[in-house]
Amino acid sequence: MKILALAASNSRKSINKALVAYATSLLGHHSIDVIDINDYDMPIYSNDLEEAHGIPDAAYGFLNRVANVDALLISYAEHNGNYTAAFKNLLDWASRINAKVYQGKSIVMLSTSPGPGGANSVLSLARDSAQYFDGNVVATLSIPYFYDNFDLENGRLSNTELVSELQAALATLDCI
């Protein structure tokens, strides 16, 4: 199975990137395509820009990456209870080409934050809105207190209960 993995964050020090990297290490028997949304940099979406310049090639590139996999693994960073501006912008531009951005793919959605909420607000938003973008959410997992539960030096979750929960979430991909 081919899986597209990404963190919905444009931060170079993103804890969601660390979580996605660890999660993909647990998917060794699958073909993993990890992307960085910084590679899909586009101006902030507006109708005026679209009318004047068309849709940026980067939006087409992102949709092509989605089209060429069987499933998605996304870890959402939370900014004020919502998507990061960078991910929302990518979603906005891509949806102008194809409103079904996720193209019927199965998705495992993750999130983490330094606090007790584990970015659960954005995870709920992403899960609830996936249907409008033709996504099939097969599992979600929020990791609270990232710095207490993740060993940055070794790049892995240190909380065994959360490791089990992550493995169970990722195992849903084997049922597709």
N, C-alpha and C positions, 0 to 999 in steps of 0.2 A: 504494500500500500504506500502511496505517496502522500506525504503530509506537509502542508505549508505551515510554518511556525513563525510567529512574530509577537513582539511586545508592542502594545498600542501606546508607545511612548517615544518621544524623540530625544530623551535625555541620554547622554553617553554613559551616565552612571546609574541607569535605571535598574531598580531592584526587580522590576517585571522582566527585564532582559535576562537577569541572573536566574529568575525562576523558569523562564522558557528554556534557557540553556540547560538547566538541570533536568527539566521535564523531557527534553528531547534526548538526553543521555539515557533515559529509561525506555526509549523507543528504538533500541538498537536494531531490531529486526525489520524496521520500516525504512523507507527512503525519505529523508527529511530535507526539506528546502527551507532554510532559515533566512528570513529577510529582515532588513532594518528599514523602518518607515522613513528614516532620513534619506534613503535612496529614492524616495518618491516626493521630493520637495516640490511644492506648487504654491502659487499665490493663493491667498485666502479666497475661497470661492465667492463669486458674485455673478449675477446674471449679466451685468455690464461687461465683466471680463470675458465671460463665455461668448457673448455676442461679438465682442471686439476681436478676440484672439482665438476663439475655439477652445476645445478641451485639451489640456496639456498631454503630451505623449506619456508622461509618467502615470496618469490615470489608466490609460490603455495597458501600459506595462503591468500595473498591479492586477488588473482584471485578467490578463493573460496568465499570470502566475497562479491565480485562483483557479482558472479554468484547467490548468494542467496538473492538478492534484486531486486526490480522492477525499481529503479531509483537511480541516484547519485546526490549529492549536494557537489560541490567542490569549495572552495575558494582558489584562487591562490595568493601566495606571489610572488613578482617580485624581482629577483636579476639581476641587469644589463640588464633589459628588457627581461629576460628569466625566465624559470622555476627555482626553487631552485634546487641545485645539488641533494638534498635528494629526491625530487619528480622525477626528471629526471632519477635518478638511479633506483627508484622503477619501473618506466615506462619501462626503458630499460630491466631490469631483467624479469619483467612480460611478456613483448612482446616476449621474447625468448621462452616462453611456449605457448603463444597464441597471435598472432599479433593483434587479436581483443580484446584487453585488456578490453574495455568497454562493450563488449558482447551484443551490440545492445541496451543498456540501454539508456533511456532518461536522460539528464543531465541538471541541472541548474548550471551555472558557475558564480561565483562571484569573485571579487578581491577588494582589498583595499590597500592603502598606505598612508603615512602621507602627501604626496604632491598632487598637482593638477591633476596628471595623473591617480590616483587611481589604479595603476598597470594595466592600460589599454593595455600596450604592451604585457604582458604575457597573459592577457585575450584574446586578439586577436589571439595570437599564439595558445592557447589552443582550442579556438573555431574553428579556421581554420584547425587544425590538428586532431580534434576529429574524423572526417570521416575516417581517416586512421587507427584508433583504434576501429572502429565500434561503435562510439558514436553518439547519436542523441541529439544535443544541442537544447533544447526547450526554453531557456531563458539565457540571460547574464545580469549582472549588475556590474558596477564598482562604488566603493564608494571613492570619492576623499577626501582629507583632513580628514583622519580618526579621528584624535584627536579633530577636530572641530565638527564632525558629530556623534560621538559615545560617549555615557556616560559610561565610563569604570566602575565607581562605581556601577551603576545599570545594567551593561551588556546589553545595548540596544542602538539602533540608536536614536539620539535626534532630527534629522532633519526629520520633518513630511513628506516632499516631498519624501525623500529617503525611509522612512518607507513604503509609498504607492507604490513606485517603487519595493521595495523588495517583498511586499505582492503580487503584480501583477506577478512578476517573479516566485514566489513560487506557485502561483495559476495555472500555466501552468502544474504542476504535477498532478493536479486534472483532467486534460483533457486527460490523458494518458489512 
